[in-house]
Amino acid sequence: MAIVLATTFALSLWIVLTSLGVSSFDGIMLALVIIVLAAGARLLSRSVGSVGPGSRD
């Protein structure tokens, strides 16, 4: 669900930045950074949760 929210926020931000006169390419790059960071945080939280005392492999 967090990735969906991050994607929605990033694309909305891209639209707002484009309407304010920022380069479309710069806006989409910022949106992609937000989406990749959200996906990376999701993957990292899954892998960190499976490591530690009491975890089963």
Secondary structure as GFF3:
##gff-version 3
##sequence-region A 1 57
A	DSSP	alpha_helix	2	19	.	.	.	ID=ss1
A	DSSP	alpha_helix	24	49	.	.	.	ID=ss2
###
